[in-house]
């Protein structure tokens, strides 16, 4: 009986379970609610079992439904990957790469990288979306992206999923954002401890805040946090409005900064995060993905503001004793 199961109905079934109702699934799929009901009814006829238990306006998935859903995820992902691989074979010098990147990189280092990539492969497409690592990595594992550009703080890193391949491309040390008229605005570098008495704009609870607070403890003070945001552009705007001072990644120097602020390196306190290109170790990967990662390595050395360089990881591929490729990285200040 399972040989006749229609994949379209499987996709509708997965959407109903994900959305929690027929009406919400219909909205997400762009079809009518009766059409969703018909798909589910036909699917239950095909498998010969009840998949969803409808009780009034509520709904719950049955045990057979859970079994089918488990296999549905893998089946639909395999079909999607097969379609994309066949499409890539039809256009070997083109295709598309789905890249998810953290917001501050999307506004600074990603645009010139994509421009250089497109110059090398004019027929290729890069489909960009933004998400922090906590969202981006599950999307990558689910097959919703081919490449994730993420950050992590070495001091706060969690164990990495073995299904993912990490390639660190740079170390992005933090800088302090000050109002243009601040006493340290002309300094070559600023000691974090010298800012102990300032009002601070800080990230909301996340690894970025953990790293900042850890550095403040190391400088022997507790910051007076008067505003919080996870948007670095908003934090810089608040500094421009003289709400306080803030610590932001150095890559923000590549954005269009307000004239009313300056970025200065921190000294005597190293707050640094890794920037990494992450791909899956298994499953289909578009041929252009590694070309995009290579372009990232090529472009990063030239993406730096005076006095606010990135520590770029150059990558050299060499054969190890087993005959397989090994990756050696070295850090180069730019």
N, C-alpha and C positions, 0 to 999 in steps of 0.2 A: 504493500500500500504506500510505502514511503517514496517509491520511485516516481510517483505522480505529484509530489509536493512542489508547489510553485514558489520560486524564490521571492517573487513580489509579495506573496502573502506572508512569507517568513519575515520580510522586512517590516510589513505592517504590524505583525504580531510583536516584534521587538519594540517597535515604536509605541504601541499601546502599553506594554509593560513599563517602558522607560517613562512615559508621560503619566501613567497612572489612571488614565481614563480614555474612553473612545473619543470623546469630544476633543480633548487636548491633543490626542494623536492625529485626529483629522485636521486640526489647525496646523500642526507641525508638518504634516505631509502635503497640505494644500489640496485635500480632497474632502468630500462630504462625510458626515458621520455615518449615514446609512451605508456608504461604500466601505468604510472601515468595518462595520458590523458584518457585511457580506463576506469580506475577505477572511475574517476570523471564523465565521460559520463554515465557509468552504474548507479552510485549513483543518478545522476540527473533524470535518467529514473525511478529509484525506488521511489523517493520522488515526482516525477511529477512536479518539479520546477527547474528553473535555479538557481544554487548556486553561480557560479562565472561568472563574466562578463569579457570576454576576448576581449580586444581592442588593436589590433596590438600586440606589445610585452608586453604590460602591462596587469594587471589583478586587478580586485577589487571584493570584496565579496558583493553579493546582500543581501537584507534584509532577504529573506528566508534562505540564507546561514548563516547569523548571528544567526538566531534563531536555526538552526540545530547545529551550532558550539557550542552554549551555552549548549545544551543538550549533545553534543558529549563529551565534557570535563568530565562531571559527569559520563556518561555511561562508557567510557573507563577506568576511574579511578576505578569505582566500579568493573568492570570486572577484572582489574589488582589486586585489593585487594582480590577479591574472589579467584583468582588463587593462590595468595600467601598464603591465609589462608588454602586452601585445601592442599597445599604443606606442610604447617607446621603440619597439622593433620597427614599427612603420615609419618612424621619424627619428632616426639615430642621431641626428645633429640638433634635435629639439627636445620635446618633452617638457615636463614641468616638475618642479621641486616645491613641496609644501613645507614652508619653514615657519616655525613658531619661535618668537624671540621676546626677551624681556623688554619692557617699554623704553628704558633709557638707552638701550642699544639700538632699538628701532628708530629712535630720534637722532642718533649720532653716527655710529659706525656702520650700520646696515646699509643705508642708502648708497654710499660710495662703493661698497662691496658688490651690491646688486648691479650697480651701473657698470662696473668692470666685468662682472660675470656676463652680463647681457652683451657687452661689446665683444667678448670672446665667443659667445654662443647666441647670436641674434635671434635664433628661432626658439630658444628656450624661454620658459616662463618661471617666475618665482612667485608663488602665492604666499603672501605674508599674513601672519596673524600675531597678536600680542598676548602674552601671558607670562606670569612669573613662574619660576621653576616648579612650584608645588602643583600647578595646573598643567604646565607644558609637558612635563615628563610622563604623566599618565596618558596624555593625549598621544604622545609619541609611541608609547607601549601599545595603545589601542589601535594604532595604525592610522590615526587621523592626521599625522604629520610625518615627514621623512627625515627632518632635521630639526633639532631644538638648539637654540643658542641660549645658554643658561649661565647663571652665576652661582657660586657658593663660597662660603667663608671657610678656609681650611680649619680654623679653630673650632668651628661649629658643624663640620660636615657629618652627615649621617652615613651609614653603610650604603654603598652604591649597588643598585640592582644589577645582577650579573647579566641581565638581558639587554643592558645598555652599554654602549661603547663611548667612553668619555675621551675627548681630546682637548686638553687645555691649550688655548691659543694665546692667552695674555693674563697678566696679573694687573688688576686695576686698583691702584692705591687711592685712598680717599684724599680729598682736598677740603679745605674749609672755605665757605662762602661768607664774605664780609661785605658790609656796606662800603661804598667807595671811599667815604671819609673816615673810616675806622682807623685807629692808631696803628694797627698792623697791616693796613691796606698796601703799604709800600714795601713790606718785609719780603725777603727772599723765601723764607719759610717761617711757619708759625708754630710755636710750642703749644700743644693742646692745653697744658696746665695753665698757660697764660690767659686762657679764655674761661677760666673756672667761674668768674663772676658774671658771665654773660647770660642773657636769656637765650634759650635754645629752641630751634625747630627740629624735630626729630621724626623718624619713621614711626608708624604705628607698630604694634607688636609683631615682630617677624625677625628673621636672622639679621637683617640690617640693623635693627634696634639693638639686638643682643651684642653685635660687634661694637657698636658705638658706646654702649654702656660699659662694656668690658674695657675699652680703651680709656674711658673716663675714670674707671676704678684704678687703672694702672697709673693715671696721672693724679690720683689721690683727690678726686672731687666727685660730687654728685651733681649732674647738670640740672639747672632750673629749666625744665621743659615747659614752654608756654603754648606751643602749638605742635600738632602732629599731622603728618601726611605721608602717604607712600608714593606720591607723585613728586619726583625731584624737581620738575619744572615749577610746580606749585611752591615747593620749599624755597627755591631761588626767588620766586616772586615775593614771598613773605619776607625774605631778607632784604629785597629791594625796597619793600614798604617799611623797613626798619622795625619789624616785629621781633627779630632776633638774628642769631647767626646759625649756620647749619654745616654739617659735614655731608658731602656728596661725592659720588664717583668722579674720577678725573675725566672720564669720557664726556661728562657734561660740559666741559670746556669747548667741545666741538659743536655745541648747540649755540643758537643765537642768544647770548646772555644780555640782560638789561645793562645799560651803561652805568646804572647806579650800584652795581656789585662788582666784586673782584673775586677770583679764585686763587688761593695760595696753598702750596704744599704744606702738609703737616710735618713737623719734625719731632723727634723724641717720642713718637707714638705711631706705630704702623697699623693702620686699619686697611686691610687689603682683601679683595675678593678675587677669585679666579673667574675668568670667562672661558667657557668650554663649549665646543661643538659636540653634540651628543646624537648618536644614531643607534638604531637597533642592531643587535648582533645577528638576528635571524629575520627572515622574511624578505620580501622584495624591497630593493632600494633602487630608485631611479639612477641611471648612469651619471646624470649631471650632479648628483648630490656631492660626490667627492670633489668634483670640479669646483663646486661652490665653496666647500671647505678649504680647498687649496687657494682659491681667490681670497678668502678671509685671511689666510696666512700671508699672502702676497701684499695685501692692501694695508694691514694693520701697522706696519712700520712707518708708513707715511701719514698715519692719522694721529697726530699729537699736537697739542698746543705748546708754545714755548714754556719751558719750566714745568710742564705737567705731562711728561712722557708716560707711556704705557710700558710695562715690562713684557715684551713680546716673546712668546714661545715659538722659536723656529723649529720646524719638524724635518727630520731627515729619515728616510726609509732605507733600511739596510737589511741584508739577509742574515738571519741568525744561524746557529749551528744545525738547526733542523731543516734549513732551506726555506723557512717561512719569512715573511717580512716582519721586521721589528721596527718600532717607532722610538726614536731617540729625540728628546726635546731639550733645548737649552734656552735660557732666558737672556734676552738682549734688550738693554734699555734703548729706547728710541727718542 
